Amino acid sequence: SEEVEFLWTDPLKVDLSKMRTGVNQKGLTKLPPIVLDLGDNCDCLVDVTLQSDTRMPVCTIYSPYWIMNKTGAKLEYKISDQSKRYLDSGNGGLPIMIHGSKSEHTNEKYKNVSRAISVILLERPSDNIAHHWWDEKTNGVLVLQNSLLEENGLTLTNWSDSLNLDAAGTTGEIHCQQFILNVSIDALAGAFHRSKLISFSPRFVVKNKLHIGISLVPLFGSLGDARRKASQLRFGHQNRKQDLAPGESMVLFNFHNVSHGIEKPYRWVAFSVNASRFGATFKPKWHLIPVDLIDESHHF
């Protein structure tokens, strides 16, 4: 993992004279949270609270939100009402820690605003980054999808919709235009009970458990659109296909759009079996596996 650099902060000012200690019986039992800036990837808050049993002030430094990137790609984050951006190489190590406040500098008071995060994919997933998180023993040998960030002059990635940072216990998918990621938000426990962990990871993984190789193409379109494309694949339109040997796995970040916009689109994985006993002139049949729940009115 990359070495993390920490910087000395500006002197932190904590006004203990405002607290209910000694002869000051009308003081505060808790000071307003203060921002503490520890560098580009570590924004903290300082909490000073009077303990009920000892009546001694206790100072706690923490980050309310920890962001972990397990996608295998470089990401960038932006927080609502903040001008600051956070670059995440995805190389492992410490998570990016943020406080989500509009205030950004040490000693500024924490401003409790609506906290939401948006994410954008900066580079296509790379083998070096992905293997920091990939468990080959459990998940098989990783094969990266040939994902394009641009096609025919059009950008295929953009900022996602905002996600509420305080929605602990939720998980789902988030769309960076045509790129799909999984996101989960968990409340931490014990010494870190003030913090939440926001994890970005792959949403879809295909693993070949057959004894022979397969070829696959992820598709996005109606059942009719997907069938037409599968038929074309059989007769040579295979510029997007990728091969998986037995025991190999592939993370699917985006699906080739074949929708004509007439019927409701779904996501599919089209695949064919690469049996060596077939000759070079054999046209293998392509099968469709639905990734989404399909309406009952559709029949295969």
WOHU-V220325 format. One record per pair of residues at least 12 apart in sequence whose C-alpha atoms are under 7 Angstrom apart, sorted by the first residue. I is the first residue (numbers start at 1). GAP is how many residues later the second one is. D is the distance in Angstrom with one decimal. If there is no record, write none. Layout:
BEGIN
((I/GAP/D) (I/GAP/D))
END
This chain:
BEGIN
((1/90/5.6) (1/91/5.4) (1/92/5.4) (2/89/6.8) (2/91/6.9) (6/32/6.3) (6/33/6.0) (7/31/5.9) (7/32/5.8) (8/30/6.9) (9/28/6.4) (9/29/6.0) (10/96/6.4) (12/94/7.0) (12/95/6.1) (13/94/6.5) (21/34/6.9) (29/20/5.9) (29/21/5.0) (30/18/5.9) (30/19/4.4) (30/20/6.1) (31/17/5.6) (31/18/6.5) (32/77/6.9) (33/12/6.2) (33/13/5.6) (33/14/5.2) (33/76/6.2) (33/77/5.4) (34/12/5.1) (34/73/5.6) (34/74/5.9) (34/75/4.8) (34/76/5.4) (35/69/6.8) (35/70/6.3) (35/71/5.1) (35/72/5.5) (35/73/5.5) (35/74/6.1) (35/75/5.8) (36/69/6.7) (36/70/4.4) (36/71/6.5) (37/68/5.8) (37/69/5.2) (41/45/6.8) (41/55/5.0) (41/56/5.9) (42/54/6.1) (42/55/4.6) (42/56/6.0) (43/20/6.4) (43/54/5.7) (43/55/4.6) (43/56/5.7) (44/17/6.5) (44/18/5.3) (44/19/4.5) (44/54/6.5) (44/55/5.8) (45/16/5.8) (45/17/5.6) (45/18/6.1) (45/54/6.6) (46/13/6.8) (46/14/5.7) (46/15/4.7) (46/16/6.7) (47/12/5.6) (47/13/5.1) (47/14/6.4) (48/12/6.4) (63/34/5.8) (63/35/5.8) (63/36/5.6) (63/132/6.3) (64/34/6.6) (64/35/5.4) (64/130/6.0) (64/131/4.2) (64/132/6.1) (65/32/5.8) (65/33/5.4) (65/34/6.2) (65/130/5.4) (65/131/4.9) (65/132/6.0) (66/29/5.8) (66/30/5.8) (66/31/4.6) (66/32/6.6) (66/130/6.1) (66/131/4.8) (66/132/6.0) (67/28/5.4) (67/29/5.1) (67/30/6.3) (67/130/6.0) (67/131/4.8) (67/132/5.9) (68/27/5.1) (68/28/6.7) (68/130/6.2) (68/131/4.7) (68/132/6.2) (69/21/5.3) (69/130/6.1) (69/131/5.0) (69/132/6.5) (70/20/6.5) (70/63/6.0) (70/130/5.7) (70/131/4.7) (71/59/6.7) (71/129/6.2) (71/130/4.4) (71/131/5.4) (72/18/6.2) (72/53/5.1) (72/54/6.1) (72/57/4.9) (72/58/3.7) (73/17/6.2) (73/50/6.1) (73/51/5.9) (73/52/4.1) (73/53/6.3) (73/56/6.7) (74/14/5.8) (74/15/4.7) (74/16/5.7) (74/47/6.2) (74/48/5.6) (74/49/5.6) (75/12/6.2) (75/13/5.2) (75/14/6.6) (75/44/6.7) (75/45/5.8) (75/46/4.7) (75/47/5.5) (76/12/5.9) (76/43/5.7) (76/44/5.4) (76/45/6.6) (76/46/6.8) (77/40/6.7) (77/41/5.7) (77/42/4.6) (77/43/6.7) (78/39/5.8) (78/40/5.4) (78/41/6.6) (79/21/6.5) (79/36/6.9) (79/37/5.7) (79/38/4.7) (79/39/6.5) (80/35/6.0) (80/36/5.4) (80/37/6.4) (81/21/5.7) (82/20/5.3) (90/39/6.2) (91/38/5.4) (91/41/6.5) (92/40/6.4) (100/15/5.8) (101/12/6.7) (115/49/6.2) (115/50/5.9) (116/46/5.6) (116/47/5.0) (116/48/4.4) (116/49/5.3) (117/45/5.2) (117/46/5.1) (117/47/6.6) (117/48/6.5) (118/41/6.2) (118/42/5.4) (118/43/6.0) (118/44/4.8) (118/45/6.4) (119/40/5.6) (119/41/5.5) (120/37/6.9) (120/38/5.6) (120/39/4.7) (120/40/6.3) (120/56/5.7) (121/36/6.4) (121/55/6.8) (124/23/6.3) (124/25/6.8) (139/110/6.9) (140/107/5.4) (140/108/5.2) (140/109/5.7) (141/106/6.4) (141/107/4.5) (141/108/5.9) (142/106/6.0) (142/107/5.1) (142/108/5.9) (143/105/6.7) (143/106/5.9) (143/107/5.0) (144/106/5.8) (144/107/6.5) (145/105/6.4) (145/106/6.5) (145/107/6.4) (156/21/6.2) (156/22/5.6) (157/19/5.4) (157/20/5.0) (157/21/6.0) (157/22/6.3) (158/18/5.1) (158/19/5.3) (159/17/5.5) (160/14/6.7) (160/15/5.5) (160/16/4.6) (160/17/6.7) (167/18/6.5) (168/17/4.9) (168/18/5.0) (168/19/5.6) (169/16/5.7) (169/17/5.3) (170/14/5.8) (170/15/5.6) (171/12/5.6) (171/13/4.1) (171/14/6.4) (172/12/6.6) (173/30/6.7) (178/76/5.8) (179/74/5.3) (179/75/4.9) (180/23/6.7) (180/73/5.2) (180/74/6.1) (181/19/6.6) (181/20/6.1) (181/21/5.4) (181/22/5.2) (181/72/6.9) (182/18/5.6) (182/19/5.1) (182/20/5.5) (182/21/4.5) (183/15/7.0) (183/16/5.5) (183/17/4.6) (183/18/6.4) (184/14/5.8) (184/15/5.3) (184/16/6.9) (185/12/5.6) (185/13/4.6) (185/14/6.6) (186/12/6.7) (202/49/6.5) (204/47/5.8) (204/48/5.3) (205/44/6.7) (205/45/5.6) (205/46/4.4) (205/47/5.9) (206/43/5.5) (206/44/5.2) (206/45/6.5) (207/40/6.8) (207/41/5.9) (207/42/4.1) (207/43/6.5) (208/36/6.5) (208/37/6.9) (208/38/5.4) (208/39/5.5) (208/40/5.7) (208/41/6.2) (209/37/6.0) (209/38/5.7) (210/36/5.8) (211/35/5.5) (212/33/6.7) (212/34/5.7) (212/62/6.7) (212/63/6.6) (213/31/5.6) (213/32/4.3) (213/33/5.5) (213/60/6.3) (213/61/5.3) (214/29/5.7) (214/30/5.4) (214/31/6.6) (214/57/6.7) (214/58/5.6) (214/59/4.5) (214/60/5.2) (215/26/6.2) (215/27/5.4) (215/28/4.3) (215/29/6.2) (215/56/5.4) (215/57/5.4) (215/58/6.6) (215/59/7.0) (216/25/5.4) (216/26/5.5) (216/27/6.5) (216/53/6.6) (216/54/5.4) (216/55/4.2) (216/56/6.6) (217/23/6.3) (217/24/4.9) (217/25/6.7) (217/52/5.9) (217/53/5.2) (217/54/6.4) (218/37/4.8) (218/38/5.9) (218/50/5.8) (218/51/4.5) (218/52/6.1) (219/36/4.8) (219/37/4.6) (219/38/6.1) (219/39/6.7) (219/48/5.8) (219/49/5.0) (219/50/6.0) (220/35/5.5) (220/36/5.7) (220/37/4.7) (220/38/5.8) (220/39/6.4) (220/45/6.3) (220/46/5.6) (220/47/4.5) (220/48/6.2) (221/36/6.3) (221/37/5.3) (221/38/4.1) (221/44/4.1) (221/45/5.3) (221/46/6.5) (222/37/6.3) (222/41/5.7) (222/42/5.6) (222/43/4.2) (222/44/5.7) (225/33/6.2) (225/34/5.9) (230/40/6.6) (230/56/5.6) (234/49/5.8) (234/50/6.0) (234/51/6.0) (234/52/6.3) (235/48/6.6) (266/26/6.1) (267/23/6.2) (267/24/5.3) (267/25/5.9) (268/20/6.3) (268/21/5.5) (268/22/4.5) (268/23/5.2) (269/19/5.7) (269/20/5.1) (269/21/6.5) (269/22/7.0) (270/16/6.2) (270/17/5.4) (270/18/4.6) (270/19/6.4) (271/15/5.3) (271/16/5.3) (271/17/6.6) (272/12/6.4) (272/13/6.0) (272/14/4.7) (272/15/6.2))
END
